[in-house]
Amino acid sequence: MKRENHPNFNKTHSEQTKDKMSRAKGTTIYVYSLDHQLINTFSSAAKAGESLKSSHKTILKYARYRPVSESKYIFSLEVLNPSSK
């Protein structure tokens, strides 16, 4: 099918639809303070990056491999247990 024959050609998604797609496809990012208090939750690394003025790749790197970022946040892909300090 050619681009111009596609039913969504030249159409844009609403913000609500974009948010639903982001939640469905995204990786939830949990942001904690150094004392393990939940600060914020983002539906995707891209949303976290936008809010924290950082690249989504950097957010994912810290969430996957490093316990504390240079900005003194703890990023996680899962909810942290408060007793696991």
SVG drawing of the C-alpha trace seen along z (x, -y; Angstrom):
<svg xmlns="http://www.w3.org/2000/svg" viewBox="-9 -20 36 25">
<polyline fill="none" stroke="black" stroke-width="0.4" points="0.0,0.0 1.4,-3.4 1.6,-6.1 -1.1,-8.3 -3.5,-5.3 -3.0,-4.5 -6.2,-5.4 -4.1,-7.5 -2.1,-9.4 -1.8,-13.0 -3.7,-12.6 -2.4,-13.2 -3.2,-11.4 -4.9,-13.2 -2.9,-13.7 -5.1,-11.2 -4.4,-8.6 -0.6,-9.3 -0.7,-8.9 -2.5,-5.5 0.0,-4.3 2.9,-5.5 1.6,-3.6 1.0,-0.5 4.4,-0.5 6.5,-2.3 8.6,-1.0 7.4,-2.4 10.1,-4.3 10.1,-4.9 12.1,-7.8 13.2,-7.7 15.1,-10.0 18.3,-8.6 16.3,-7.7 14.1,-5.5 11.0,-7.8 9.1,-7.6 9.2,-11.0 7.5,-10.3 6.4,-7.6 6.6,-7.9 4.8,-5.8 7.9,-5.7 11.6,-6.5 10.9,-9.2 8.4,-10.9 10.9,-10.7 13.6,-12.2 11.4,-15.1 10.5,-15.9 14.0,-15.5 15.8,-17.1 17.7,-14.0 17.9,-11.5 15.5,-8.5 18.6,-6.3 20.3,-7.7 17.2,-7.2 17.0,-3.5 20.8,-3.0 20.5,-4.2 17.3,-2.2 18.8,1.0 22.4,0.9 23.2,-1.9 21.8,-2.4 22.2,-6.2 22.4,-8.7 24.7,-11.8 21.7,-13.9 21.2,-11.9 18.0,-10.1 17.5,-6.4 15.8,-5.2 14.1,-1.8 12.0,0.4 10.2,1.8 8.7,0.6 11.4,0.6 10.8,2.1 11.2,-0.7 12.9,1.8 15.6,2.6 17.7,-0.5"/>
</svg>
